[in-house]
């Protein structure tokens, strides 16, 4: 068992540790500082003047190319380019309503006959009126329209069944993307 010490100061005092400047850290920091100053002035004086000379030579080449093409050709080119840009914008906004015909051709049963069709551009909807052989055929046709790609929803507006067949009215609501590009 260690002997108890009588002086409490002796228990908690430590020997003095010499504190000095870490000279290796100072040399490395000084070296990095000098190197970064060297890089800064090298880029500022050398590379900046190189880029300025390159800029001047490119400007003179562009001016030389501008002089080779006469002003009438430049005006014609600008006019043609603006027409192309405007045409591109018009085509991007154009709705290909002709996609509806291909859609109906692919997704209509053989026993379904359309009498009337009205397209509304506001809600991208197509209202169809037609005749079928029976109400079972109409239900099958509604299922086909409901599963078809490009159709958002299908609404049966009216249905009249008699001995000759079933008359109906359907409204198809298409996705807006359905009209973006023509389908072939």
For each residue, the residues with C-beta under 8 A, 3 or more apart:
1:
2:
3:
4:
5: 8 10 11
6:
7: 10 11
8: 5 11 12
9: 12 13
10: 5 7 13
11: 5 7 8
12: 8 9
13: 9 10
14: 17
15:
16:
17: 14
18:
19:
20:
21: 26
22: 25 26
23: 26 27
24: 27 28
25: 22 28 29
26: 21 22 23 29 30
27: 23 24 30 31
28: 24 25 31 32
29: 25 26 32 33
30: 26 27 33 34
31: 27 28 34 35
32: 28 29 35 36
33: 29 30 36 37
34: 30 31 37 38
35: 31 32 38 39
36: 32 33 39 40
37: 33 34 40 41
38: 34 35 41 42
39: 35 36 42 43
40: 36 37 43 44
41: 37 38 44 45
42: 38 39 45 46 47
43: 39 40 46 47 48
44: 40 41 47 48
45: 41 42 48 49
46: 42 43 49 50
47: 42 43 44 50 51
48: 43 44 45 51 52
49: 45 46 52 53
50: 46 47 53 54
51: 47 48 54 55
52: 48 49 55 56
53: 49 50 56 57
54: 50 51 57 58
55: 51 52 58 59
56: 52 53 59 60
57: 53 54 60 61
58: 54 55 61 62
59: 55 56 62 63
60: 56 57 63 64
61: 57 58 64 65
62: 58 59 65 66
63: 59 60 66 67
64: 60 61 67 68
65: 61 62 68 69
66: 62 63 69 74
67: 63 64
68: 64 65
69: 65 66 73 74 77
70: 73 74
71: 74 75
72: 75 76
73: 69 70 76 77
74: 66 69 70 71 77 78
75: 71 72 78 79
76: 72 73 79 80
77: 69 73 74 80 81
78: 74 75 81 82
79: 75 76 82 83
80: 76 77 83 84
81: 77 78 84 85
82: 78 79 85 86
83: 79 80 86 87
84: 80 81 87 88
85: 81 82 88 89
86: 82 83 89 90
87: 83 84 90 91
88: 84 85 91 92
89: 85 86 92 93
90: 86 87 93 94
91: 87 88 94
92: 88 89
93: 89 90
94: 90 91
95: 121 179 180
96: 99 179 180 181 182 183
97: 100 119 121 179
98: 101 102 182
99: 96 102 103 150 178 179 182 183
100: 97 103 104 119 126 174
101: 98 104 105
102: 98 99 105 106 183
103: 99 100 106 107 148 150 178 183
104: 100 101 107 108 114
105: 101 102 108
106: 102 103
107: 103 104 144 145 148
108: 104 105 112 114 141 144
109: 112 132 137 140 141 144
110:
111: 132 133 137
112: 108 109 130 131 132 137 138 141
113: 130 131 132
114: 104 108 117 128 129 130
115: 129 130 131
116: 127 128 129 130
117: 114 126 127 128 129
118: 126 127
119: 97 100 125 126 127
120: 123 124 125 126 127
121: 95 97 124
122: 125
123: 120 173
124: 120 121 152 173 174 175 176 178 179
125: 119 120 122 171 172 173 174
126: 100 117 118 119 120 171 172 174
127: 116 117 118 119 120 157 169 170 171 172
128: 114 116 117 169 170 171 172
129: 114 115 116 117 167 168 169 170
130: 112 113 114 115 116 167 168 170
131: 112 113 115 165 166 167 168
132: 109 111 112 113 135 137 138 141 165 166 168
133: 111 137 165 166
134: 137 138 161 165 166
135: 132 138 139 159 161 166
136: 139 140
137: 109 111 112 132 133 134 140 141 166
138: 112 132 134 135 141 142 159 166 168
139: 135 136 142 143
140: 109 136 137 143 144
141: 108 109 112 132 137 138 144 145 170
142: 138 139 145 146 154 156 170
143: 139 140 146 147
144: 107 108 109 140 141 147 148
145: 107 141 142 148 151 154 170 172
146: 142 143 151 153 154
147: 143 144
148: 103 107 144 145 151
149:
150: 99 103 174 175 177 178
151: 145 146 148 154 172 173 174 175 178
152: 124 173 174 175
153: 146 173
154: 142 145 146 151 170 171 172 173
155: 170 171 173
156: 142 159 168 169 170
157: 127 168 169 170 171
158: 167 168 169
159: 135 138 156 166 167 168 169
160: 166 167 168
161: 134 135 165 166 167
162: 165 166
163:
164:
165: 131 132 133 134 161 162
166: 131 132 133 134 135 137 138 159 160 161 162
167: 129 130 131 158 159 160 161
168: 129 130 131 132 138 156 157 158 159 160
169: 127 128 129 156 157 158 159
170: 127 128 129 130 141 142 145 154 155 156 157
171: 125 126 127 128 154 155 157
172: 125 126 127 128 145 151 154
173: 123 124 125 151 152 153 154 155
174: 100 124 125 126 150 151 152 178 179
175: 124 150 151 152 178
176: 124 179 180
177: 150 180
178: 99 103 124 150 151 174 175
179: 95 96 97 99 124 174 176
180: 95 96 176 177
181: 96
182: 96 98 99
183: 96 99 102 103
184:
